Amino acid sequence: MELQQAIVERRSIRRFTDYYVTDEEIVQILEAARMAPSWANVQPWEFIVVRDTSLIEKIVETYSPTNPARKCSLASSALIVACAKTNISGCKEGRDVTSLANWYMFDLGMAVQNICLKAYELGLGTVVVGYFDHQQCNKLLQMPPDTTIVVTIPVGKPEVSGKQGPPRKELMDCVYVNTYGNKFFK
């Protein structure tokens, strides 16, 4: 599969079959995450692969009651919990050196995108879930104080594939040259 095809065709999947995602598939997915770039190569990410269905249920209980990812998380045979060390990205000698204090979000975002693209290449589906009680989930998974859960990613075989995605902005509507507002495309 070509990268451009995966970028264009990958979708957030919220309905899975009963297919069991193998450990080998999980390793391939996490190897792709591991190769993401990060601030000064600090690689702030850590991942928890949750297989235990009762633990998945407890994690889903931290989701907002209206979160549409509740069902697919419960149906997945693997939930990847993406975590980040919070005090190393965007830092030098233990202090922030950028006004963007959550630089780890950028680093982890690139790793999570790699997860989603690799899963798609393997014929699997994912959805990135961020609408949950992070503190409660941190406590549930016994996170150390300098590490936080950022998102959960249920992984499974899509029940339906090939759905058209939502419309995207035209490139001409979001690209400028030299200064904001100076349209790149005339």
Backbone as a chain_set.jsonl record, in Angstrom:
{"seq": "MELQQAIVERRSIRRFTDYYVTDEEIVQILEAARMAPSWANVQPWEFIVVRDTSLIEKIVETYSPTNPARKCSLASSALIVACAKTNISGCKEGRDVTSLANWYMFDLGMAVQNICLKAYELGLGTVVVGYFDHQQCNKLLQMPPDTTIVVTIPVGKPEVSGKQGPPRKELMDCVYVNTYGNKFFK", "coords": {"N": [[0.848, -1.174, 0.0], [0.55, 2.182, -0.818], [1.799, 5.121, 0.791], [0.368, 7.553, 0.401], [-2.148, 6.607, -0.324], [-2.962, 5.373, 2.08], [-3.044, 7.615, 3.754], [-5.126, 9.099, 2.6], [-7.313, 7.299, 2.574], [-7.658, 6.147, 5.155], [-9.768, 5.876, 7.967], [-11.586, 6.863, 10.935], [-12.629, 4.249, 12.878], [-15.458, 2.812, 14.277], [-16.831, 0.503, 14.603], [-16.362, -2.838, 15.023], [-15.501, -6.168, 13.893], [-15.56, -9.516, 15.3], [-12.931, -10.227, 15.19], [-9.754, -11.248, 16.402], [-7.161, -9.283, 17.271], [-3.837, -9.878, 16.662], [-0.881, -10.52, 18.677], [1.401, -10.176, 17.168], [0.542, -8.378, 15.206], [0.021, -6.179, 16.851], [2.632, -5.636, 17.747], [3.842, -4.849, 15.317], [2.382, -2.523, 14.818], [3.092, -0.946, 17.044], [5.828, -0.754, 16.65], [5.859, 0.935, 14.464], [4.926, 3.249, 15.716], [7.024, 3.742, 17.453], [8.981, 4.687, 15.76], [8.415, 7.307, 15.225], [9.18, 10.824, 14.937], [10.556, 13.034, 17.494], [10.788, 15.736, 19.913], [14.058, 16.69, 20.269], [14.708, 14.031, 20.124], [13.623, 12.717, 22.381], [11.618, 10.903, 22.717], [8.978, 10.625, 24.18], [6.939, 8.842, 24.611], [4.962, 6.132, 25.904], [3.379, 2.982, 25.973], [0.46, 1.168, 26.772], [-0.814, -1.95, 26.344], [-3.939, -3.108, 26.432], [-5.604, -5.984, 27.097], [-7.273, -7.413, 28.731], [-10.598, -7.923, 29.232], [-12.269, -7.074, 31.338], [-10.794, -4.992, 32.402], [-10.713, -3.303, 30.195], [-13.418, -2.627, 30.151], [-13.544, -1.117, 32.539], [-11.892, 1.015, 31.854], [-13.384, 2.115, 29.766], [-15.502, 3.032, 31.259], [-14.469, 5.404, 32.187], [-14.753, 7.032, 30.055], [-16.594, 9.71, 28.518], [-20.125, 9.652, 28.967], [-21.47, 10.065, 26.572], [-19.683, 9.496, 24.613], [-18.936, 8.378, 21.399], [-17.186, 6.304, 20.966], [-17.392, 4.336, 22.834], [-18.72, 1.813, 22.423], [-17.154, 0.53, 20.395], [-14.723, 0.367, 21.673], [-15.285, -1.439, 23.699], [-15.764, -3.635, 22.101], [-13.348, -4.197, 20.977], [-10.394, -6.235, 20.685], [-8.044, -5.397, 21.575], [-6.814, -2.643, 23.28], [-5.012, 0.134, 22.839], [-3.259, 2.119, 24.941], [-2.113, 5.261, 24.908], [0.518, 6.956, 26.269], [2.35, 9.673, 27.803], [5.475, 10.942, 28.871], [5.681, 13.762, 30.829], [7.528, 15.787, 31.291], [9.708, 16.2, 29.591], [9.646, 16.719, 26.782], [10.074, 19.607, 24.844], [11.684, 20.732, 26.687], [14.667, 21.792, 28.353], [17.281, 20.88, 30.379], [15.444, 20.253, 32.409], [13.528, 22.317, 32.418], [10.864, 24.155, 30.83], [11.352, 25.298, 27.526], [9.966, 26.399, 25.566], [7.039, 28.273, 24.783], [4.91, 26.654, 24.566], [3.711, 24.549, 26.605], [2.854, 21.915, 26.589], [4.35, 20.213, 24.852], [4.799, 17.503, 24.515], [2.403, 16.554, 23.571], [2.426, 17.056, 20.845], [4.575, 15.438, 20.005], [3.604, 12.894, 20.794], [1.32, 12.859, 19.25], [2.325, 12.494, 16.663], [3.338, 9.891, 16.883], [0.964, 8.527, 17.418], [-0.432, 8.96, 15.02], [1.185, 7.408, 13.336], [0.571, 4.898, 14.41], [-2.148, 4.651, 13.678], [-1.992, 4.729, 10.859], [-0.336, 2.505, 10.293], [-1.891, 0.422, 11.345], [-4.054, 0.605, 9.593], [-2.784, -0.12, 7.195], [-2.376, -2.79, 7.772], [-4.899, -3.771, 7.517], [-6.565, -3.23, 9.595], [-8.658, -1.385, 11.887], [-8.895, 1.774, 13.599], [-9.612, 4.176, 16.182], [-9.069, 7.33, 17.549], [-9.29, 8.113, 20.864], [-10.092, 10.621, 23.026], [-11.833, 11.782, 24.764], [-12.391, 11.508, 27.779], [-12.152, 10.847, 31.328], [-9.22, 11.762, 32.287], [-7.644, 11.823, 34.645], [-8.889, 9.923, 36.283], [-8.549, 7.634, 34.72], [-5.752, 7.544, 34.631], [-5.27, 6.924, 37.318], [-6.539, 4.431, 37.491], [-4.914, 2.859, 35.807], [-2.573, 3.013, 37.145], [-0.593, 5.056, 36.785], [2.619, 6.641, 36.854], [3.594, 9.754, 38.509], [4.892, 11.519, 36.672], [4.011, 10.864, 34.182], [1.405, 10.678, 31.808], [-1.784, 9.541, 30.668], [-2.804, 10.039, 27.399], [-4.406, 9.426, 25.122], [-6.718, 6.797, 24.218], [-6.708, 3.956, 22.091], [-8.724, 1.994, 20.451], [-8.393, -1.082, 18.733], [-9.198, -2.992, 15.911], [-10.761, -5.264, 13.548], [-12.323, -3.697, 10.901], [-15.857, -3.501, 10.729], [-17.262, -2.542, 8.566], [-15.862, -1.376, 5.572], [-14.16, 1.073, 3.515], [-15.683, 3.37, 3.589], [-16.654, 6.652, 2.705], [-14.932, 9.558, 3.677], [-15.395, 12.474, 5.812], [-15.977, 15.785, 4.423], [-13.162, 17.82, 3.47], [-11.311, 20.822, 4.168], [-10.515, 23.006, 1.505], [-7.27, 23.237, 0.106], [-6.528, 25.785, -0.635], [-7.879, 27.29, 1.216], [-6.513, 27.234, 3.594], [-3.802, 27.762, 3.479], [-1.088, 29.932, 3.548], [1.225, 32.47, 2.411], [4.294, 33.686, 3.492], [3.061, 35.653, 5.382], [0.331, 35.473, 7.713], [-2.856, 35.22, 6.272], [-2.164, 36.128, 3.76], [-2.816, 34.795, 0.922], [-1.636, 31.747, -0.357], [-2.384, 30.49, -2.675], [-3.503, 32.144, -5.467]], "CA": [[0.0, 0.0, 0.0], [1.281, 3.446, -0.878], [1.51, 6.015, 1.911], [-0.688, 8.506, 0.039], [-3.422, 5.881, -0.26], [-3.314, 5.204, 3.489], [-3.394, 8.936, 4.291], [-6.423, 9.521, 2.055], [-8.393, 6.341, 2.815], [-7.821, 5.76, 6.556], [-10.902, 6.501, 8.651], [-11.843, 6.452, 12.313], [-13.539, 3.101, 12.84], [-16.151, 2.645, 15.554], [-17.55, -0.776, 14.606], [-15.415, -3.905, 14.731], [-15.927, -7.567, 13.895], [-15.021, -10.216, 16.469], [-11.555, -10.621, 14.887], [-8.792, -11.061, 17.479], [-5.922, -8.653, 16.815], [-2.755, -10.711, 17.187], [0.262, -9.853, 19.29], [2.307, -9.799, 16.083], [0.008, -7.145, 14.621], [0.247, -5.114, 17.833], [4.06, -5.302, 17.711], [4.083, -4.074, 14.092], [1.774, -1.203, 15.014], [3.887, -0.198, 18.008], [7.112, -0.468, 16.0], [5.634, 2.146, 13.661], [4.847, 4.372, 16.661], [8.37, 3.948, 17.993], [9.809, 5.354, 14.759], [7.992, 8.705, 15.061], [10.138, 11.815, 15.434], [10.173, 13.73, 18.724], [11.638, 16.836, 20.356], [15.412, 16.283, 20.681], [14.677, 12.567, 20.171], [13.366, 12.254, 23.748], [10.682, 9.784, 22.624], [8.285, 10.677, 25.468], [5.789, 7.949, 24.62], [4.898, 4.79, 26.455], [2.106, 2.403, 25.555], [-0.076, 0.036, 27.521], [-1.731, -2.755, 25.532], [-4.923, -3.692, 27.349], [-6.308, -7.137, 26.528], [-8.222, -7.889, 29.723], [-11.9, -7.309, 28.924], [-12.818, -6.361, 32.501], [-10.05, -3.74, 32.501], [-11.222, -2.457, 29.105], [-14.704, -2.098, 30.63], [-13.269, -0.067, 33.534], [-11.361, 2.169, 31.114], [-14.519, 2.711, 29.048], [-16.301, 3.757, 32.257], [-13.906, 6.747, 32.331], [-15.171, 7.802, 28.882], [-17.831, 10.47, 28.643], [-21.275, 8.798, 28.643], [-21.915, 10.277, 25.192], [-18.566, 9.235, 23.683], [-19.33, 7.35, 20.432], [-16.189, 5.23, 20.905], [-17.605, 3.374, 23.929], [-19.056, 0.474, 21.902], [-16.044, -0.109, 19.683], [-13.685, 0.05, 22.651], [-15.711, -2.683, 24.347], [-15.725, -4.711, 21.112], [-11.982, -4.427, 20.494], [-9.616, -7.237, 21.419], [-6.863, -4.701, 22.088], [-6.93, -1.209, 23.471], [-3.686, 0.71, 23.047], [-3.323, 3.334, 25.745], [-0.926, 6.045, 24.575], [0.909, 7.778, 27.417], [3.513, 10.523, 27.554], [6.22, 11.573, 29.963], [5.245, 15.152, 30.696], [8.529, 16.779, 31.655], [10.936, 16.122, 28.789], [9.484, 17.357, 25.466], [10.026, 21.061, 24.951], [12.44, 21.092, 27.886], [16.129, 21.706, 28.436], [17.719, 20.87, 31.773], [14.303, 20.173, 33.306], [12.58, 23.437, 32.372], [10.279, 24.444, 29.518], [12.066, 26.301, 26.73], [9.011, 26.885, 24.589], [5.82, 28.737, 25.443], [3.924, 25.585, 24.437], [4.096, 23.667, 27.708], [2.455, 20.524, 26.346], [5.011, 19.779, 23.62], [4.643, 16.059, 24.41], [1.198, 16.274, 22.785], [2.854, 17.046, 19.445], [5.366, 14.217, 19.811], [2.734, 11.722, 20.881], [0.423, 12.906, 18.095], [2.99, 11.869, 15.51], [3.384, 8.454, 17.142], [-0.403, 8.016, 17.275], [-0.722, 8.916, 13.582], [1.859, 6.217, 12.808], [-0.229, 3.752, 14.85], [-3.368, 4.575, 12.867], [-1.635, 4.402, 9.473], [0.153, 1.119, 10.232], [-3.052, -0.453, 11.533], [-4.798, 0.612, 8.337], [-2.017, -0.93, 6.242], [-2.573, -4.193, 8.148], [-6.311, -4.123, 7.361], [-7.232, -3.021, 10.87], [-9.222, -0.064, 12.095], [-8.618, 2.443, 14.872], [-10.167, 5.503, 16.417], [-8.337, 7.975, 18.639], [-10.262, 8.501, 21.876], [-9.528, 11.558, 23.991], [-12.913, 12.35, 25.57], [-12.573, 10.681, 28.967], [-11.604, 11.407, 32.561], [-7.814, 11.375, 32.249], [-7.135, 11.555, 35.993], [-9.439, 8.643, 36.739], [-7.894, 6.586, 33.937], [-4.373, 7.477, 35.142], [-5.319, 6.205, 38.594], [-6.917, 3.053, 37.184], [-3.777, 2.146, 35.218], [-1.446, 3.182, 38.058], [0.428, 5.848, 36.113], [3.502, 7.428, 37.728], [3.245, 11.186, 38.466], [5.476, 12.255, 35.541], [3.505, 10.265, 32.946], [-0.05, 10.782, 31.74], [-2.491, 8.95, 29.533], [-3.279, 11.091, 26.503], [-5.519, 8.871, 24.351], [-6.831, 5.35, 24.048], [-6.911, 3.624, 20.683], [-9.209, 0.638, 20.217], [-7.921, -1.645, 17.463], [-9.954, -4.165, 15.504], [-11.062, -5.417, 12.122], [-13.532, -2.908, 10.625], [-17.071, -4.2, 10.31], [-17.525, -2.011, 7.227], [-14.699, -0.606, 5.13], [-14.324, 1.824, 2.271], [-16.593, 4.504, 3.715], [-16.161, 7.979, 2.331], [-14.691, 10.402, 4.835], [-16.045, 13.79, 5.811], [-15.308, 16.736, 3.531], [-11.988, 18.514, 3.974], [-11.09, 22.171, 3.664], [-9.673, 23.115, 0.32], [-5.931, 23.701, 0.437], [-6.503, 27.242, -0.815], [-8.511, 27.934, 2.362], [-5.738, 27.112, 4.837], [-2.366, 27.922, 3.231], [-0.691, 31.319, 3.31], [2.637, 32.651, 2.088], [5.029, 34.724, 4.22], [2.328, 36.117, 6.558], [-1.038, 34.971, 7.825], [-3.848, 35.974, 5.488], [-1.664, 36.332, 2.402], [-3.125, 33.509, 0.304], [-0.618, 31.071, -1.158], [-3.017, 30.287, -3.984], [-4.208, 33.376, -5.889]], "C": [[0.894, 1.238, 0.0], [0.857, 4.338, 0.29], [0.364, 6.962, 1.596], [-2.06, 7.853, 0.107], [-3.876, 5.732, 1.192], [-3.745, 6.541, 4.1], [-4.798, 9.331, 3.859], [-7.562, 8.6, 2.513], [-8.627, 5.967, 4.278], [-8.947, 6.554, 7.204], [-10.924, 6.085, 10.104], [-12.92, 5.382, 12.275], [-14.136, 2.897, 14.225], [-17.005, 1.383, 15.601], [-16.6, -1.861, 14.127], [-16.113, -5.259, 14.646], [-15.368, -8.213, 15.161], [-13.591, -10.712, 16.238], [-10.64, -10.31, 16.072], [-7.504, -10.496, 16.891], [-4.762, -9.387, 17.485], [-1.661, -9.87, 17.849], [1.248, -9.39, 18.214], [1.843, -8.511, 15.404], [0.24, -5.957, 15.563], [1.713, -4.681, 17.811], [4.379, -4.475, 16.47], [3.557, -2.644, 14.237], [2.636, -0.352, 15.953], [5.296, 0.09, 17.506], [6.987, 0.791, 15.138], [5.57, 3.373, 14.565], [6.234, 4.745, 17.164], [9.258, 4.743, 17.048], [9.424, 6.812, 14.531], [9.091, 9.65, 15.553], [9.631, 12.45, 16.724], [11.196, 14.817, 19.042], [12.964, 16.267, 20.866], [15.518, 14.761, 20.857], [14.434, 12.015, 21.579], [12.379, 11.089, 23.793], [9.858, 9.66, 23.921], [7.159, 9.65, 25.619], [6.054, 6.648, 25.358], [3.503, 4.281, 26.132], [1.738, 1.252, 26.474], [-1.048, -0.673, 26.586], [-2.668, -3.457, 26.51], [-5.697, -4.759, 26.589], [-7.433, -7.607, 27.446], [-9.561, -7.177, 29.545], [-12.497, -6.569, 30.126], [-12.077, -5.038, 32.711], [-10.473, -2.777, 31.388], [-12.55, -1.827, 29.531], [-14.5, -0.963, 31.628], [-12.729, 1.192, 32.86], [-12.507, 2.883, 30.405], [-15.43, 3.467, 30.013], [-15.744, 5.156, 32.515], [-14.267, 7.635, 31.142], [-16.414, 8.622, 29.222], [-18.998, 9.546, 28.271], [-21.747, 8.934, 27.193], [-20.821, 9.993, 24.164], [-18.953, 8.109, 22.723], [-18.338, 6.199, 20.316], [-16.377, 4.182, 22.007], [-17.816, 1.96, 23.392], [-17.865, -0.202, 21.245], [-14.9, -0.43, 20.642], [-14.018, -1.263, 23.355], [-15.625, -3.88, 23.396], [-14.308, -5.044, 20.662], [-11.292, -5.495, 21.33], [-8.318, -6.64, 21.951], [-7.159, -3.214, 22.157], [-5.512, -0.715, 23.729], [-3.877, 2.024, 23.792], [-2.01, 4.075, 25.509], [-0.667, 7.052, 25.687], [2.122, 8.619, 27.037], [4.151, 10.95, 28.86], [6.039, 13.072, 29.772], [6.332, 16.187, 30.928], [9.796, 16.732, 30.809], [10.81, 16.749, 27.4], [9.347, 18.857, 25.642], [10.817, 21.581, 26.132], [13.943, 20.989, 27.633], [16.478, 21.811, 29.905], [16.543, 20.983, 32.747], [13.335, 21.337, 33.291], [12.107, 23.685, 30.944], [11.093, 25.513, 28.81], [11.209, 26.806, 25.575], [7.765, 27.331, 25.336], [4.7, 27.7, 25.348], [4.282, 24.476, 25.428], [3.75, 22.198, 27.481], [3.083, 19.972, 25.083], [4.894, 18.27, 23.421], [3.403, 15.684, 23.603], [1.536, 16.199, 21.296], [3.615, 15.753, 19.151], [4.474, 12.981, 19.809], [1.754, 11.685, 19.709], [1.036, 12.265, 16.859], [3.067, 10.353, 15.682], [2.0, 7.826, 16.953], [-0.811, 7.963, 15.804], [-0.059, 7.697, 12.941], [1.095, 4.952, 13.186], [-1.427, 3.566, 13.925], [-3.056, 4.177, 11.419], [-1.143, 2.96, 9.344], [-0.993, 0.137, 10.418], [-3.857, -0.538, 10.244], [-4.095, -0.246, 7.294], [-2.22, -2.426, 6.507], [-4.02, -4.656, 7.994], [-7.109, -3.973, 8.639], [-7.763, -1.6, 10.961], [-8.891, 0.454, 13.48], [-9.491, 3.686, 14.978], [-9.409, 6.069, 17.613], [-9.356, 8.554, 19.615], [-9.582, 9.411, 22.905], [-10.551, 12.138, 24.946], [-13.218, 11.409, 26.733], [-11.943, 11.391, 30.157], [-10.156, 10.914, 32.686], [-7.276, 11.041, 33.643], [-7.626, 10.213, 36.522], [-8.771, 7.48, 36.008], [-6.43, 6.426, 34.367], [-4.314, 6.661, 36.43], [-5.592, 4.718, 38.35], [-5.723, 2.246, 36.663], [-2.469, 2.392, 35.968], [-0.271, 3.933, 37.421], [1.309, 6.564, 37.127], [3.212, 8.923, 37.557], [3.77, 11.945, 37.248], [5.015, 11.734, 34.181], [1.987, 10.338, 32.962], [-0.598, 10.04, 30.533], [-3.034, 10.103, 28.697], [-4.497, 10.604, 25.722], [-5.559, 7.358, 24.513], [-7.133, 5.107, 22.577], [-7.412, 2.185, 20.596], [-8.775, 0.182, 18.82], [-8.745, -2.88, 17.155], [-10.102, -4.219, 13.999], [-12.346, -4.644, 11.851], [-14.699, -3.783, 10.176], [-17.43, -3.804, 8.88], [-16.287, -1.226, 6.821], [-15.036, 0.155, 3.857], [-15.294, 2.982, 2.356], [-15.905, 5.793, 3.311], [-16.004, 8.813, 3.595], [-15.428, 11.725, 4.739], [-15.303, 14.746, 4.884], [-14.149, 17.431, 4.232], [-11.955, 19.929, 3.427], [-10.282, 22.076, 2.38], [-8.321, 23.662, 0.758], [-5.841, 25.222, 0.352], [-7.089, 28.0, 0.374], [-7.676, 27.879, 3.641], [-4.227, 27.249, 4.643], [-2.077, 29.367, 2.847], [0.794, 31.359, 2.953], [3.168, 33.87, 2.844], [4.326, 35.258, 5.457], [0.923, 35.556, 6.527], [-1.97, 35.867, 7.015], [-3.431, 36.233, 4.055], [-1.753, 34.981, 1.68], [-1.963, 32.992, -0.551], [-1.103, 30.888, -2.585], [-3.815, 31.523, -4.335], [-5.387, 33.016, -6.752]], "O": [[1.875, 1.31, 0.741], [-0.296, 4.31, 0.72], [-0.52, 7.16, 2.429], [-3.027, 8.476, 0.546], [-5.05, 5.943, 1.498], [-4.701, 6.591, 4.874], [-5.576, 9.842, 4.665], [-8.658, 9.076, 2.807], [-9.718, 5.503, 4.61], [-9.059, 7.764, 7.007], [-10.343, 5.062, 10.469], [-13.993, 5.587, 11.707], [-13.414, 2.819, 15.219], [-17.806, 1.203, 16.519], [-16.099, -1.827, 13.003], [-17.169, -5.47, 15.243], [-14.771, -7.534, 15.996], [-13.091, -11.531, 17.01], [-10.736, -9.241, 16.674], [-6.835, -11.161, 16.102], [-4.708, -9.505, 18.709], [-1.543, -8.67, 17.604], [1.856, -8.327, 18.343], [2.659, -7.654, 15.067], [0.61, -4.869, 15.122], [2.003, -3.486, 17.852], [5.116, -3.493, 16.561], [4.21, -1.684, 13.827], [2.877, 0.825, 15.684], [5.897, 1.088, 17.904], [7.903, 1.612, 15.092], [6.103, 4.426, 14.216], [6.569, 5.924, 17.281], [10.194, 5.406, 17.494], [10.052, 7.488, 13.716], [9.84, 9.317, 16.471], [8.436, 12.414, 17.017], [12.31, 14.821, 18.519], [12.981, 15.454, 21.79], [16.327, 14.275, 21.649], [14.973, 10.967, 21.934], [12.31, 10.37, 24.789], [10.026, 8.698, 24.671], [6.501, 9.604, 26.658], [7.176, 6.146, 25.428], [2.558, 5.063, 26.029], [2.59, 0.47, 26.895], [-1.996, -0.063, 26.092], [-2.243, -4.291, 27.309], [-6.352, -4.484, 25.584], [-8.437, -8.143, 26.975], [-9.641, -5.958, 29.694], [-13.159, -5.546, 29.952], [-12.682, -4.062, 33.155], [-10.578, -1.572, 31.616], [-12.781, -0.64, 29.301], [-15.206, 0.044, 31.572], [-13.072, 2.306, 33.254], [-12.594, 4.111, 30.437], [-16.065, 4.446, 29.619], [-16.47, 6.017, 33.013], [-14.107, 8.854, 31.208], [-17.187, 8.259, 30.109], [-18.868, 8.738, 27.351], [-22.358, 8.013, 26.651], [-21.016, 10.227, 22.971], [-19.266, 7.004, 23.167], [-18.62, 5.213, 19.635], [-15.593, 3.237, 22.096], [-17.169, 1.018, 23.848], [-17.592, -1.374, 21.505], [-14.181, -1.407, 20.435], [-13.14, -2.097, 23.579], [-15.434, -5.012, 23.84], [-14.093, -6.076, 20.027], [-11.564, -5.645, 22.521], [-7.581, -7.296, 22.687], [-7.684, -2.617, 21.217], [-4.885, -1.097, 24.717], [-4.573, 2.925, 23.322], [-0.936, 3.587, 25.861], [-1.515, 7.886, 26.004], [2.829, 8.316, 26.076], [3.466, 11.277, 29.829], [6.225, 13.588, 28.67], [6.069, 17.379, 30.77], [10.852, 17.178, 31.258], [11.799, 17.27, 26.886], [8.59, 19.323, 26.493], [10.652, 22.73, 26.539], [14.406, 20.2, 26.809], [16.024, 22.723, 30.596], [16.609, 21.689, 33.753], [12.395, 21.351, 34.085], [12.84, 23.461, 29.981], [11.48, 26.514, 29.415], [11.681, 27.551, 24.715], [7.47, 26.813, 26.414], [3.656, 27.855, 25.983], [5.064, 23.578, 25.114], [4.32, 21.327, 28.139], [2.394, 19.312, 24.304], [4.89, 17.799, 22.284], [3.358, 14.606, 23.011], [0.987, 15.367, 20.573], [3.333, 15.063, 18.171], [4.58, 12.128, 18.927], [1.398, 10.609, 19.228], [0.353, 11.577, 16.1], [2.879, 9.613, 14.716], [1.876, 6.734, 16.399], [-1.472, 7.012, 15.385], [-0.663, 7.029, 12.102], [0.982, 4.032, 12.376], [-1.689, 2.462, 13.448], [-3.779, 3.377, 10.826], [-1.497, 2.27, 8.388], [-1.06, -0.876, 9.721], [-4.29, -1.62, 9.846], [-4.743, -1.017, 6.586], [-2.232, -3.229, 5.574], [-4.339, -5.805, 8.304], [-8.204, -4.523, 8.761], [-7.358, -0.723, 10.198], [-8.641, -0.314, 14.408], [-10.033, 4.174, 13.986], [-9.142, 5.353, 18.579], [-10.184, 9.385, 19.24], [-8.622, 9.014, 23.565], [-10.196, 12.901, 25.845], [-14.164, 10.624, 26.687], [-11.279, 12.415, 30.0], [-9.906, 9.795, 33.134], [-6.53, 10.074, 33.801], [-6.867, 9.461, 37.135], [-8.464, 6.456, 36.618], [-5.927, 5.306, 34.456], [-3.431, 5.822, 36.611], [-4.942, 3.857, 38.942], [-5.545, 1.086, 37.034], [-1.394, 2.027, 35.494], [0.88, 3.505, 37.505], [0.815, 7.045, 38.146], [2.633, 9.316, 36.544], [3.151, 12.923, 36.83], [5.563, 12.119, 33.148], [1.354, 10.093, 33.99], [0.065, 9.935, 29.501], [-3.649, 11.029, 29.226], [-5.512, 11.298, 25.665], [-4.572, 6.727, 24.893], [-7.735, 5.945, 21.905], [-6.613, 1.251, 20.659], [-8.788, 0.956, 17.863], [-8.969, -3.719, 18.028], [-9.633, -3.341, 13.275], [-13.362, -4.899, 12.498], [-14.541, -4.684, 9.352], [-17.852, -4.642, 8.084], [-15.722, -0.493, 7.631], [-16.057, -0.089, 3.214], [-15.698, 3.53, 1.33], [-14.714, 5.984, 3.557], [-16.858, 8.772, 4.481], [-16.013, 12.05, 3.706], [-14.125, 14.537, 4.592], [-14.166, 17.606, 5.451], [-12.501, 20.206, 2.359], [-9.468, 21.169, 2.206], [-8.247, 24.468, 1.686], [-5.167, 25.863, 1.159], [-6.841, 29.195, 0.538], [-8.088, 28.42, 4.668], [-3.454, 26.895, 5.533], [-2.712, 29.943, 1.965], [1.521, 30.391, 3.173], [2.561, 34.94, 2.829], [4.952, 35.314, 6.516], [0.392, 35.21, 5.472], [-1.886, 37.095, 7.065], [-4.279, 36.532, 3.214], [-0.869, 34.136, 1.816], [-1.393, 33.725, -1.36], [-0.372, 31.092, -3.554], [-4.71, 31.916, -3.587], [-6.11, 33.9, -7.21]]}, "num_chains": 1, "name": "protein.A"}
